[in-house]
C-alpha cells in the first residue's frame, strides 16, 4: 500500500517540469488524497542530502497554478548516482560511500514508497540504476519516471514532454532574431538550437518558424520580403554538412537576397569541432555524464566563422534560443500530453508498476509504463521524413547524406 511518494526533477529544464509536478499532485489528490507527498529539492542532489519540501494542503489545493509556469519550482541539478568521484568532490557523499545506497537509505529513512523522477535520458538511466539497486536489495520501493527533453531523443518514447513547446518558443525567439537581418549589409545570422545528438528540435523549430512566415503579408517594394525573413539553411547532427558546397549555395542567396539565416543544431558538426580542438592540444570540457559542454565549445560561433569568410558576410550574429525555449510554460499540446502521462504515472505507482511513462514506439505507440532497461538516450532524428525533406527542398537545400552515428 502506498503511503508516501516523493517527486524530483533533474537534468536541464524543459517546458513541462512545473506542470508535471502539478499534474502528479492533482492526480494523487483525486485518487488517493491520503497519500503523503514530498518533493526533493534540486533533483538527486536533494535526495542524497535529504533536502525536501512537504506538499501540504495549500499546495494541493493550488497545484493547478503550476501549469502556468516554466522552470521547476523544486529545482534541478545534474547528478549521476554512479559517478561517486564527482559526488565526493561536490560534497554530496563521503569518500567510500556507494551513492546508490545513500539514495536508497535516504528514501527508506524518509518513508517513501514511490519515487517519481521527471527528466531526460540521463535522469531516467540514473533512475534505472537506482530502481535496479532498490529491487536487488529488497527495499520495496517503486520508481516511476516521466520523460522530459526538448531534444525529443528518448528511446522508445514517441514524444517527450515539453518538446513541442520548445519548438514553438524557438520559433517565437527567431521572429525577433531574424528581424535583425538588415541591421547591416550582407548579414549572416546563425540561430543555434539545442540538440546535442538529435536534430528534431532544430528541424521542428524551423518548421514552426516557417509556418509563422506563411501567416504573414509581405511588402517587398519597401524591402519587407519573405525571402529575406526566411530560413536559408537547416543543419542537424544526423546529416553531413558539406561546408564548401553549402557556402557556394548560400553565397548566391547572400548576393540575391542580401542576407543569410541558418538554423543550426548545437550538436551539428560536433565531432569536427572536438577533433579540431584536440588536434590543437586544447582540453575538451565535459560534464559529470561525460558529455561535451556545448556552452564552452560554442558550435554556433565555430560555424559562423567558417561560413562568414566564404559568404563575404560583413556582419555575423550568433543567437541561441535554448534557455528561452526550455524555461517556457507548456503549451496546450504539451499540457494535454503531460496530463495523459501524469495520470498514468500515478495509476502505475498505486499498483506498484515501475517504468517510464510514454507512448511506446516499439509497441504500437501505446501509452504505458516502459521498463527502465528499455530506456536509452540518443534517438536520432529521421532526416528522411517527408515534412523535413520538403522543407529543405523548399529553401533550395539538398537533403544531406546521413552522418556517421555518434
C-alpha positions as CSV (number, residue, x, y, z in Angstrom):
1,X,0.0,0.0,0.0
2,X,1.3,3.4,-1.0
3,X,1.5,5.8,1.9
4,X,4.1,8.3,0.8
5,X,5.5,9.4,-2.5
6,X,8.4,11.6,-3.5
7,X,8.9,13.7,-6.6
8,X,12.1,15.1,-8.1
9,X,13.1,16.9,-11.3
10,X,16.5,16.6,-12.8
11,X,18.8,17.5,-15.7
12,X,18.2,20.5,-17.8
13,X,14.9,22.4,-17.9
14,X,12.1,21.6,-20.3
15,X,8.7,23.2,-20.7
16,X,6.9,20.5,-18.7
17,X,8.5,20.2,-15.3
18,X,6.3,22.6,-13.3
19,X,3.2,21.2,-15.0
20,X,4.2,17.6,-14.5
21,X,4.7,18.3,-10.7
22,X,1.3,19.9,-10.7
23,X,-0.3,17.0,-12.6
24,X,1.1,14.4,-10.2
25,X,-0.1,16.3,-7.2
26,X,-3.6,16.8,-8.7
27,X,-3.9,13.1,-9.6
28,X,-2.9,11.9,-6.2
29,X,-5.2,14.3,-4.6
30,X,-8.0,13.0,-6.8
31,X,-7.3,9.2,-6.5
32,X,-5.6,8.9,-3.1
33,X,-5.7,12.1,-1.1
34,X,-4.4,10.2,2.0
35,X,-1.0,9.7,0.3
36,X,1.7,12.0,1.7
37,X,3.8,13.8,-0.9
38,X,7.3,15.3,-0.6
39,X,9.5,16.9,-3.3
40,X,13.2,16.6,-3.2
41,X,14.9,19.9,-4.0
42,X,17.4,20.1,-6.9
43,X,16.8,16.5,-8.1
44,X,19.1,13.7,-6.9
45,X,21.1,16.3,-5.0
46,X,18.2,16.8,-2.6
47,X,17.7,13.1,-2.4
48,X,21.3,12.5,-1.3
49,X,21.2,15.3,1.2
50,X,17.6,14.8,2.5
51,X,16.5,18.2,1.4
52,X,12.8,18.2,0.6
53,X,9.6,20.2,0.6
54,X,6.4,18.8,2.1
55,X,3.5,19.2,-0.2
56,X,0.8,20.5,2.2
57,X,-2.9,21.1,1.8
58,X,-2.4,24.6,0.5
59,X,-0.1,23.3,-2.3
60,X,-2.6,20.5,-3.1
61,X,-5.4,23.0,-3.3
62,X,-3.5,25.3,-5.6
63,X,-1.5,22.8,-7.7
64,X,-3.2,24.0,-10.9
65,X,-1.0,27.1,-10.7
66,X,2.0,25.1,-11.6
67,X,0.6,24.5,-15.1
68,X,1.0,28.3,-15.8
69,X,4.8,28.4,-15.3
70,X,8.0,27.1,-16.8
71,X,11.1,26.0,-15.0
72,X,10.8,23.8,-11.9
73,X,9.6,25.1,-8.6
74,X,11.6,22.4,-6.7
75,X,14.8,22.9,-8.7
76,X,17.1,20.8,-10.8
77,X,20.7,19.6,-10.9
78,X,22.9,17.2,-12.9
79,X,23.8,14.3,-10.6
80,X,24.8,10.8,-11.7
81,X,24.5,8.4,-8.9
82,X,27.1,6.0,-10.3
83,X,29.7,8.8,-10.6
84,X,30.9,8.5,-7.0
85,X,34.1,10.5,-7.6
86,X,32.2,13.5,-8.8
87,X,29.7,13.3,-5.9
88,X,32.5,13.2,-3.3
89,X,34.1,16.2,-5.0
90,X,30.8,18.1,-4.7
91,X,30.3,17.1,-1.1
92,X,27.2,15.1,-1.7
93,X,28.5,11.8,-0.4
94,X,31.5,10.8,1.7
95,X,34.6,9.0,0.4
96,X,33.9,5.3,0.2
97,X,30.1,5.6,0.1
98,X,28.0,4.0,-2.6
99,X,25.8,6.8,-3.8
100,X,23.1,4.4,-4.8
101,X,23.0,3.0,-1.3
102,X,23.0,6.5,0.2
103,X,20.0,7.4,-2.0
104,X,18.2,4.2,-1.2
105,X,18.8,4.5,2.5
106,X,17.5,8.1,2.4
107,X,14.3,7.1,0.6
108,X,13.8,4.4,3.2
109,X,14.5,6.7,6.1
110,X,12.1,9.2,4.7
111,X,9.4,6.5,4.5
112,X,9.0,6.8,0.7
113,X,7.1,4.1,-1.1
114,X,7.1,5.6,-4.6
115,X,9.7,7.9,-6.3
116,X,8.6,9.9,-9.3
117,X,11.6,11.1,-11.4
118,X,11.0,13.7,-14.1
119,X,13.9,14.1,-16.5
120,X,15.6,13.1,-19.8
121,X,17.6,10.0,-20.7
122,X,20.3,10.8,-18.1
123,X,17.8,11.3,-15.3
124,X,15.9,8.1,-16.2
125,X,19.0,6.0,-16.8
126,X,20.1,7.1,-13.3
127,X,16.6,6.2,-12.1
128,X,17.1,2.9,-13.8
129,X,20.3,2.3,-11.8
130,X,18.5,3.3,-8.6
131,X,15.5,1.1,-9.4
132,X,17.7,-1.9,-10.1
133,X,19.6,-1.3,-6.8
134,X,16.3,-1.0,-4.8
135,X,15.0,-4.2,-6.3
136,X,18.3,-6.1,-5.9
137,X,18.5,-5.2,-2.2
138,X,14.7,-5.6,-1.5
139,X,14.0,-2.0,-0.5
140,X,10.4,-2.4,-1.7
141,X,10.2,1.0,-3.5
142,X,8.6,1.7,-6.8
143,X,10.2,4.2,-9.2
144,X,8.1,5.7,-11.9
145,X,9.7,8.2,-14.4
146,X,8.3,10.8,-16.7
147,X,10.3,11.7,-19.9
148,X,11.3,15.3,-20.4
149,X,13.7,16.5,-23.0
150,X,13.3,19.3,-25.6
151,X,15.6,17.2,-27.9
152,X,12.8,14.5,-28.1
153,X,15.5,11.9,-28.2
154,X,14.5,9.2,-25.7
155,X,14.2,5.6,-27.0
156,X,11.5,4.2,-27.4
157,X,9.3,7.2,-26.4
158,X,7.4,8.8,-29.3
159,X,7.1,12.3,-27.9
160,X,9.0,13.7,-24.8
161,X,7.2,16.1,-22.6
162,X,8.0,19.8,-23.4
163,X,9.5,19.3,-26.8
164,X,6.5,20.7,-28.8
165,X,6.6,23.8,-26.6
166,X,10.3,24.3,-27.1
167,X,9.9,24.2,-30.8
168,X,7.2,26.8,-30.7
169,X,9.2,29.0,-28.3
170,X,12.3,28.7,-30.5
171,X,10.3,29.9,-33.5
172,X,9.0,32.8,-31.5
173,X,12.6,33.7,-30.5
174,X,13.6,33.5,-34.2
175,X,10.9,36.1,-35.2
176,X,12.9,38.8,-33.3
177,X,16.3,37.5,-34.2
178,X,15.7,37.2,-37.9
179,X,14.3,40.8,-37.8
180,X,18.0,41.8,-37.4
181,X,18.7,40.6,-41.0
182,X,19.2,44.1,-42.4
183,X,20.8,45.8,-39.4
184,X,23.8,45.6,-41.6
185,X,24.5,44.7,-45.2
186,X,25.4,41.1,-46.1
187,X,24.3,39.9,-42.7
188,X,24.8,36.3,-41.5
189,X,22.5,35.1,-38.7
190,X,23.2,31.8,-37.0
191,X,20.3,30.6,-34.8
192,X,21.8,27.9,-32.6
193,X,19.1,25.5,-31.3
194,X,19.6,22.9,-28.5
195,X,20.1,19.3,-29.6
196,X,23.4,17.5,-28.7
197,X,22.9,14.4,-30.9
198,X,19.4,14.8,-32.2
199,X,18.2,17.4,-34.7
200,X,14.5,17.1,-34.1
201,X,14.2,20.4,-32.2
202,X,16.1,22.3,-34.8
203,X,14.0,20.9,-37.6
204,X,10.7,21.4,-35.7
205,X,11.7,24.9,-34.8
206,X,12.5,25.8,-38.4
207,X,9.2,24.3,-39.4
208,X,7.3,26.2,-36.8
209,X,9.0,29.5,-37.8
210,X,8.2,28.9,-41.4
211,X,4.6,28.2,-40.5
212,X,4.6,31.7,-38.9
213,X,6.0,33.1,-42.2
214,X,3.1,31.6,-44.1
215,X,0.6,33.6,-42.0
216,X,2.2,37.0,-42.7
217,X,1.7,39.5,-45.5
218,X,4.7,40.9,-47.3
219,X,5.7,44.2,-49.0
220,X,8.8,43.6,-51.0
221,X,8.5,47.0,-52.6
222,X,9.8,48.6,-49.4
223,X,12.2,45.7,-48.6
224,X,9.7,43.6,-46.5
225,X,10.2,40.3,-48.3
226,X,9.6,36.7,-47.4
227,X,12.9,35.7,-48.9
228,X,14.8,37.9,-46.5
229,X,12.9,36.7,-43.5
230,X,13.1,33.0,-44.5
231,X,15.4,30.3,-43.2
232,X,18.2,29.6,-45.8
233,X,19.9,26.6,-44.2
234,X,19.0,23.9,-41.6
235,X,21.8,21.8,-40.2
236,X,21.3,18.8,-37.8
237,X,23.7,16.2,-36.4
238,X,22.2,13.4,-38.5
239,X,23.1,14.9,-41.8
240,X,26.6,15.5,-43.3
241,X,27.4,19.2,-43.6
242,X,29.3,20.0,-46.7
243,X,30.6,23.4,-45.8
244,X,32.2,24.1,-49.2
245,X,29.1,23.1,-51.2
246,X,26.7,24.9,-48.8
247,X,28.9,28.0,-48.8
248,X,28.6,28.1,-52.6
249,X,24.8,27.8,-52.5
250,X,24.5,30.3,-49.6
251,X,26.8,32.8,-51.3
252,X,24.3,33.1,-54.1
253,X,21.5,33.6,-51.6
254,X,23.6,36.4,-50.0
255,X,24.1,38.0,-53.4
256,X,20.4,37.8,-54.3
257,X,18.6,38.4,-51.0
258,X,21.2,40.4,-49.1
259,X,21.4,38.2,-46.0
260,X,21.5,34.6,-44.9
261,X,19.9,32.9,-41.9
262,X,20.9,29.5,-40.7
263,X,19.2,27.3,-38.1
264,X,21.9,25.1,-36.6
265,X,21.6,22.2,-34.1
266,X,24.2,22.7,-31.3
267,X,25.4,19.2,-31.9
268,X,25.8,19.5,-35.7
269,X,29.4,19.0,-36.7
270,X,30.4,18.4,-33.0
271,X,32.9,15.7,-33.9
272,X,34.7,18.1,-36.3
273,X,34.9,20.8,-33.6
274,X,36.2,18.4,-31.0
275,X,38.7,16.9,-33.4
276,X,40.0,20.4,-34.2
277,X,40.3,21.2,-30.5
278,X,42.2,18.0,-29.7
279,X,44.5,18.4,-32.7
280,X,45.4,21.9,-31.3
281,X,46.1,20.4,-27.9
282,X,43.1,22.0,-26.2
283,X,41.2,20.3,-23.4
284,X,37.6,19.4,-24.3
285,X,35.4,20.3,-21.3
286,X,32.9,17.6,-20.2
287,X,30.1,17.3,-17.6
288,X,29.7,14.5,-15.0
289,X,27.9,12.3,-17.6
290,X,30.9,12.7,-20.0
291,X,29.1,14.9,-22.4
292,X,31.0,17.7,-24.1
293,X,30.0,21.1,-22.5
294,X,28.5,22.7,-25.6
295,X,28.3,26.1,-24.0
296,X,32.1,26.0,-23.7
297,X,32.6,24.7,-27.2
298,X,30.2,27.3,-28.8
299,X,29.3,25.5,-32.1
300,X,27.3,28.5,-33.4
301,X,30.4,30.7,-33.3
302,X,32.5,27.9,-34.9
303,X,30.1,27.5,-37.9
304,X,29.6,31.3,-38.1
305,X,33.3,31.8,-38.6
306,X,33.5,29.0,-41.2
307,X,30.7,30.5,-43.2
308,X,31.4,34.2,-42.7
309,X,34.5,34.4,-44.9
310,X,33.1,32.2,-47.6
311,X,29.9,34.3,-47.9
312,X,31.6,37.7,-47.6
313,X,29.5,38.5,-44.6
314,X,30.0,42.0,-43.3
315,X,28.3,41.3,-40.0
316,X,27.7,38.0,-38.2
317,X,25.2,37.4,-35.4
318,X,25.0,34.2,-33.3
319,X,21.9,33.8,-31.2
320,X,20.9,30.8,-29.0
321,X,17.3,30.1,-28.2
322,X,17.9,27.2,-25.8
323,X,17.3,28.9,-22.4
324,X,14.4,30.9,-23.8
325,X,12.8,27.8,-25.1
326,X,13.5,25.3,-22.3
327,X,12.2,27.5,-19.5
328,X,8.8,28.3,-21.1
329,X,5.5,27.2,-19.7
330,X,3.9,24.3,-21.5
331,X,1.7,25.0,-24.5
332,X,-1.8,23.4,-25.0
333,X,-0.4,20.3,-26.8
334,X,2.1,19.6,-24.1
335,X,-0.4,20.2,-21.3
336,X,-2.6,17.6,-22.8
337,X,0.3,15.1,-23.2
338,X,1.5,15.9,-19.6
339,X,-1.9,15.1,-18.2
340,X,-2.1,11.8,-20.0
341,X,1.3,10.8,-18.7
342,X,0.9,12.1,-15.1
343,X,-2.5,10.4,-14.8
344,X,-1.0,7.1,-15.9
345,X,2.2,7.6,-13.7
346,X,0.0,7.9,-10.6
347,X,-2.1,4.9,-11.5
348,X,1.0,2.8,-12.2
349,X,2.6,3.9,-9.0
350,X,-0.5,3.0,-6.9
351,X,-0.5,-0.5,-8.4
352,X,3.3,-0.9,-7.9
353,X,4.2,-0.9,-11.6
354,X,7.6,0.7,-12.3
355,X,8.8,2.2,-15.5
356,X,9.0,5.4,-17.6
357,X,5.6,6.7,-18.9
358,X,5.3,7.4,-22.6
359,X,3.9,6.3,-25.9
360,X,6.0,3.2,-26.8
361,X,7.2,3.4,-30.4
362,X,8.2,-0.2,-30.3
363,X,4.7,-1.3,-29.2
364,X,2.2,0.5,-31.4
365,X,2.6,3.9,-29.7
366,X,0.6,2.6,-26.7
367,X,0.9,4.8,-23.7
368,X,2.4,2.6,-21.0
369,X,5.0,2.3,-18.2
370,X,8.0,1.3,-20.2
371,X,10.6,-0.8,-18.4
372,X,13.7,1.1,-17.4
373,X,16.1,-1.2,-19.1
374,X,14.5,-0.3,-22.4
375,X,15.1,3.5,-21.9
376,X,18.0,4.9,-23.8
377,X,19.1,8.3,-25.0
378,X,20.4,9.3,-28.4
379,X,17.3,8.6,-30.5
380,X,18.3,10.0,-33.9
381,X,16.1,12.4,-35.9
382,X,14.9,10.7,-39.1
383,X,16.1,13.1,-41.8
384,X,14.2,11.2,-44.5
385,X,10.8,12.2,-43.1
386,X,8.7,13.9,-45.8
387,X,7.9,17.1,-43.9
388,X,11.7,17.6,-43.3
389,X,12.8,16.9,-46.9
390,X,10.0,19.0,-48.2
391,X,11.2,21.9,-46.1
392,X,14.8,21.6,-47.2
393,X,13.7,21.4,-50.9
394,X,11.6,24.5,-50.5
395,X,14.6,26.5,-49.3
396,X,16.8,25.2,-52.0
397,X,18.9,22.9,-49.8
398,X,19.8,19.4,-50.8
399,X,18.8,16.6,-48.5
400,X,22.1,15.6,-46.9
401,X,23.7,12.2,-46.7
402,X,23.3,10.6,-43.3
403,X,26.1,11.5,-40.9
404,X,28.0,8.8,-39.0
405,X,26.3,7.9,-35.8
406,X,27.8,9.4,-32.6
